[in-house]
Amino acid sequence: MHQIDCQKLIELDTPEALVLSILCDFGDKDELDLLIYIIKRLKELTNNDLHRFGKYMLMIETLSSSRDLESKVKEAEEMLRTVELEKLPSYEIGYEKKRYKQRCNADKSQKCSDYDKRF
């Protein structure tokens, strides 16, 4: 498998082929970039079905050990998870609340009594 160009499997664009592509030769492609693409594409192909996506991710995590890619897979998963969290409205609300509180604490002359009413 290490002699097969991963691009050929990626072009098949099926979850199974994407999973197997991590066993192939990445050539001059950046490992992390490729893993991020594979994981994102898996999520799209499974239509955000968490059960199916989880099964494929378990396969990737298992197969990654044969290529010493465990840390890269973990890094890709963390990066994608962070991006998704930052898109959530609750994240934005919490971020605004924190910024407002910091501004109030920094500017002692400003009354912050409306803090609780605002959030």
C-alpha positions as CSV (number, residue, x, y, z in Angstrom):
1,M,0.0,0.0,0.0
2,H,2.9,2.4,0.7
3,Q,3.8,2.4,-3.0
4,I,0.3,3.4,-4.2
5,D,-0.2,7.2,-4.7
6,C,-2.9,8.3,-2.2
7,Q,-4.3,10.7,-4.8
8,K,-5.8,7.8,-6.7
9,L,-7.8,6.6,-3.7
10,I,-8.8,10.1,-2.7
11,E,-10.2,10.7,-6.2
12,L,-12.5,7.7,-5.8
13,D,-14.3,9.9,-3.2
14,T,-15.8,7.2,-1.1
15,P,-15.5,6.9,2.7
16,E,-13.8,3.5,2.3
17,A,-11.2,4.8,-0.2
18,L,-10.5,7.9,1.9
19,V,-9.8,5.7,4.9
20,L,-7.5,3.4,3.0
21,S,-5.7,6.4,1.5
22,I,-3.9,7.0,4.7
23,L,-1.9,3.8,4.1
24,C,-0.7,5.0,0.7
25,D,2.2,7.2,-0.3
26,F,1.5,10.8,0.4
27,G,4.3,11.9,-1.9
28,D,5.2,15.5,-1.4
29,K,1.9,16.4,0.1
30,D,1.8,17.7,3.7
31,E,0.6,14.9,6.0
32,L,-1.5,17.3,8.2
33,D,-3.2,19.0,5.3
34,L,-4.0,15.7,3.7
35,L,-5.5,14.3,6.9
36,I,-7.5,17.4,7.5
37,Y,-8.9,17.1,3.9
38,I,-9.7,13.4,4.5
39,I,-11.5,14.0,7.8
40,K,-13.5,16.9,6.4
41,R,-14.5,15.0,3.3
42,L,-15.5,12.0,5.4
43,K,-17.8,14.2,7.5
44,E,-19.4,15.5,4.3
45,L,-19.8,12.0,2.7
46,T,-21.4,10.6,5.8
47,N,-23.9,13.5,5.8
48,N,-22.9,14.4,9.4
49,D,-24.2,10.9,10.5
50,L,-22.1,10.8,13.7
51,H,-22.3,7.0,14.0
52,R,-21.0,6.4,10.5
53,F,-18.4,9.1,10.8
54,G,-17.3,7.7,14.1
55,K,-16.8,4.3,12.6
56,Y,-14.6,5.7,9.8
57,M,-12.6,7.8,12.3
58,L,-12.0,4.7,14.4
59,M,-10.6,3.0,11.2
60,I,-8.4,6.0,10.5
61,E,-7.1,6.1,14.0
62,T,-6.4,2.4,14.0
63,L,-4.7,2.4,10.6
64,S,-2.7,5.6,11.4
65,S,-0.6,3.6,13.9
66,S,1.0,1.6,11.0
67,R,2.3,4.9,9.5
68,D,3.2,6.6,12.8
69,L,0.5,9.2,12.1
70,E,-1.4,9.1,15.4
71,S,-0.2,12.5,16.5
72,K,-1.0,14.0,13.1
73,V,-4.5,12.5,13.2
74,K,-5.0,13.8,16.7
75,E,-3.8,17.3,15.6
76,A,-6.2,17.3,12.6
77,E,-9.1,16.3,14.7
78,E,-8.4,19.0,17.3
79,M,-8.0,21.6,14.6
80,L,-11.3,20.7,13.0
81,R,-13.1,20.5,16.3
82,T,-11.8,24.0,17.3
83,V,-13.0,25.5,14.1
84,E,-16.5,24.0,14.6
85,L,-16.8,25.3,18.1
86,E,-15.9,28.8,17.1
87,K,-18.8,28.8,14.6
88,L,-21.4,28.2,17.3
89,P,-23.5,31.1,18.4
90,S,-23.0,30.2,22.0
91,Y,-19.2,30.5,21.5
92,E,-19.7,34.0,20.0
93,I,-22.0,35.1,22.9
94,G,-19.5,33.8,25.5
95,Y,-16.7,35.6,23.7
96,E,-18.6,38.9,23.6
97,K,-19.5,38.5,27.3
98,K,-15.8,38.0,28.2
99,R,-14.7,41.0,26.1
100,Y,-17.4,43.2,27.7
101,K,-16.3,42.1,31.2
102,Q,-12.7,42.8,30.4
103,R,-13.5,46.3,29.1
104,C,-15.5,47.0,32.3
105,N,-12.7,45.8,34.5
106,A,-10.1,47.8,32.5
107,D,-12.0,51.0,32.6
108,K,-12.8,51.5,36.3
109,S,-14.6,54.8,35.6
110,Q,-17.2,53.0,33.6
111,K,-20.3,51.7,35.4
112,C,-20.8,48.0,34.7
113,S,-24.0,47.6,36.5
114,D,-25.8,46.7,33.2
115,Y,-23.5,43.8,32.8
116,D,-25.9,41.2,34.0
117,K,-28.8,42.7,32.1
118,R,-26.9,42.7,28.9
119,F,-26.0,39.0,29.0
